[in-house]
Amino acid sequence: MAETSAEDRINVNLRILHAKADAALRLAEKVSEFVQMAGIPIENFQSMARSIVNGRGGDPAFVFALADYTHEPNDAATVRKRAEKLMFDDLDRKKEISVAT
């Protein structure tokens, strides 16, 4: 069986990050619909979304996907940029580890 190249592993890790971000976003959209139908104030929903992110250990993919739900619109773009940088930093670390092995 052929060994996986470092580039292939990085691509797989990137797809995993995107899938996690997509799943978090879909969950947030469903929860948002429920919150709106239940009449829960948005401040409470932001608090709930922050709890989800914190419960995931600050996973950058979740932070990226939930930025619009956890922060005011003016701050969300900044949070997404920071989370994206963290995701790529994480990929770089994984790349270094995979090259070393």
C-alpha positions in Angstrom: 0.0 0.0 0.0 1.4 3.4 -1.0 2.3 5.9 1.7 0.4 9.1 1.9 2.3 12.2 1.0 2.6 15.2 3.3 0.6 17.3 0.8 -2.2 14.7 0.7 -2.4 14.7 4.5 -2.6 18.5 4.5 -5.4 18.5 1.9 -7.3 15.9 4.0 -6.8 18.1 7.2 -8.0 21.1 5.3 -11.1 19.3 4.1 -11.8 18.2 7.7 -11.6 21.8 8.9 -14.0 22.9 6.2 -16.4 20.1 7.0 -16.3 20.9 10.7 -16.9 24.6 10.0 -19.8 23.6 7.6 -21.4 21.4 10.3 -21.1 24.1 12.9 -22.7 26.6 10.6 -25.6 24.2 9.7 -26.1 23.6 13.4 -26.1 27.3 14.2 -28.6 28.0 11.4 -31.0 25.3 12.8 -30.6 26.7 16.4 -31.1 30.2 15.1 -34.4 29.2 13.5 -35.5 27.6 16.7 -34.4 30.7 18.7 -36.3 33.0 16.4 -39.5 30.9 16.6 -39.2 30.6 20.4 -38.8 34.3 20.7 -35.5 34.0 22.6 -33.6 37.4 22.7 -30.5 37.4 20.5 -28.3 38.2 23.5 -29.2 34.9 25.0 -28.5 33.2 21.6 -25.1 34.8 21.4 -24.3 33.5 24.9 -25.4 30.0 23.8 -23.3 30.1 20.7 -20.3 31.3 22.7 -20.8 28.3 25.0 -20.8 26.0 22.0 -17.5 27.5 20.9 -15.9 27.4 24.4 -17.1 23.8 24.9 -15.2 22.8 21.7 -12.0 24.2 23.3 -12.1 27.2 21.0 -11.8 25.0 17.9 -10.9 27.5 15.2 -13.3 25.9 12.7 -16.2 26.4 15.1 -15.1 29.9 15.9 -15.0 30.7 12.2 -18.4 29.2 11.5 -20.1 30.7 14.5 -18.6 34.2 14.3 -21.8 35.8 13.0 -23.7 34.2 15.9 -21.2 34.9 18.7 -20.3 38.5 17.9 -21.9 41.7 16.7 -21.6 42.2 12.9 -18.8 44.7 13.1 -16.6 42.3 15.2 -17.5 39.1 13.3 -15.2 39.7 10.3 -12.3 40.3 12.7 -13.1 37.1 14.6 -13.4 35.1 11.3 -10.0 36.4 10.1 -8.4 35.4 13.5 -10.0 32.0 13.4 -8.9 31.5 9.8 -5.3 32.3 10.7 -5.5 29.8 13.6 -6.8 27.1 11.2 -3.9 27.7 8.9 -1.5 27.8 11.8 -2.9 24.4 12.9 -2.4 23.1 9.4 1.2 24.3 9.3 1.9 22.5 12.6 0.3 19.3 11.2 2.4 19.8 8.1 5.6 20.1 10.1 4.7 17.0 12.2 3.9 14.9 9.1 7.1 16.0 7.4 9.1 15.0 10.5 7.5 11.5 10.6 
